[in-house]
């Protein structure tokens, strides 16, 4: 807004009238969309003053539309509707004006229903109170009439309380009945409002929502398609011209949109980034697990962690440390485990093996410690790390289930009473915290010793964050430990699950596409003819273009985080023209985007790494908003390069040594139409990936 005001001031010094008008329009747009009420009123005043001097129908239309938005945001819905009607007289088919008019009508209807409901409730309470008082008085009087004056005096002394109690009880019942009738009246008007909303209108909608019903909203459709939720979302989005749908929650308590439109995603995650936050819907679900970690916060806390993390992740020393750590553990942990299975002709769950390895690896990178989860000989350490893994897995599972409940009050009630899954969730969080805090305390002592002796700081993330955060102000050591715990646990959980999940789908797809497997083997042989595991350095990994393309293609079809959610802070209009109300959730589905013909062509459901390569076989990245697997804009994943280093290192080590044969045949083209995934925050493969290994 400051920039717009500067433009207006500069244009007023002698620029053309056309430039002045354009600058004023930009400033007016910024003002009427501001969160501050005084800015909105200022924008309305500017537009009203300039409207009379407009001669072009296009200018009049634009100013009328902005005025309508300003009055809508200031609460004057009648004036807003009048202006948008004038706007539609000039351009009857203007989509943005039609969307705004619909929002205005819904708001007027909704406010009317709320007014009727409040009035009905007030009348009900008043009528119920009067009925209760009259009934009580009449019952008491009737009982007194039947007796003489002396008897009545005796009764008044002996059983006054009983008579009054009986009268009040009967009167209360009658009053309650009256109040209930008024409540039914309110419910009737609410039902009329729901039935008259856009979901039941005969008019065609640009972004229709899935089949919606009174009270339950889209719940029935969700329950029917829960087992194939992400593919259901694909079907819904693909039928929308703008790749965007509107969603209605249970009891009308939540509304939102879901999109697979790159322009909309750019609007959410970059152009209007400050208006779309994680919000209470996301934070309340995962706050106990992630705390104030970078993946669960907004505002200044997020910015502070982002700056620290960005500095560390962009250092060349960290990239080489990660590469060397992966290579070392490949030769000492993963390859021996797979060799044993190969020699014994054992069928193993590759998803579970990869999760074990990536956990050990990410703990080395993040904490500088080896939890030795894959090392069955180290029983004590294995038991400790295994407890953390199972506890964190359970916590993520409970978090996923919280998202899927139609009413958040259900899990909050369980948490209040400390019953069911919420009771076990608390125990799991305690295990996660113990694991992290014990490591942090040990690391603090090592850090102090190194500073005293002048030794160089360790390269792991925790040591780096300890050093980077030394200038931050904390109330006490416990607060600093919580800060370190939240930020490092966030990276551990992200690295443990996302990398192993991505590799599981990659090997499933490669097992069903022999020609892709052959091309990867050819590339590995060309870069490193001796084919020994663990020889691919950080620099050599960058030469593997086809492998990079195959991994990216796997991520396109099976992103580890299939859907992301944001909360809208104020009313907004997406690039496609869809209205998003304040308090609505705004979701974008990376899973659905990978299956949109409009984005990837008619072969979008096929596994084709070649789509990522140019004519010379060099990898070509696509637009980040078309491929939001690593998020976009200011929240672009800092660990993207680290993830590719891990995935390429593990893939090369396994494929140089073994031929991976999926027991179920792998992700052949016929099976891609119905992939076996679980409904969770992470797109894990259902029942794992059973494989046999053969020596190459």
Buried (B, 14 or more C-beta within 10 A) or exposed (E): BEEBBEBBEEBEEEBEEEBBBBBBBBBBBBBBBBEEEEBBBBBBEBBEEBBEEBEEEEBBBBBBBBBBBBBBBBEBBEBBBBBBBBBBEBBEEBBBBBBBBBBBBBBBBBEEBBEBBEEBBEBBBBBBBEBBBEBBEEBBEEBBEEEEEEEBEEBEEEEEEEBEEBBBEBBBEBBBEBBEEBBEBBEEBBEBBBEBBBBEEEEEBBBBBBEBBBEBBBBEBBEEBEEBBBBBBBEBBBEBEBBBBBBBBBBBEBBBBBBBBBBBBBBBBBBBBEBBBBBEBBBBBBBBBBBBBBBBBBEEBBEBBBEBBEEBBEEEEBBBBBBEBBBEBBBBBBBEBBBEBBEEEEEBBBBBBBBBBBBBBBBBBBBBBBBBBBBEEBEEBBEBBBBBBEBBBBBBBBBBBBBEBBEBEBBBEBBEEEEBBBEBBEEBBEBBBBBBBEBBEBBBEBBEEBEEEEEEEBBBBBBBBBBBBEEEEEEEEEEBBBBBBBBBBBBBBBBBBBBBBBBBBBBBBBBBBEEBBEBBBEBBEEBBEEBEBBBBBBEBBBEBBBBBBBBBBBBBBBBBBBBBBBBBBBBBBBBBBBBBBEBBBBBBBBBBBBBBEBBBEEEBBBBBBEBBBEEEEEBEEBEBBBBBBBBBBEBBBBBBBBBBBBBBBBBBBBBBBBBBBBEBEBBBEEBBEEBBBEBBBBBBBEEBBBBBBEEE
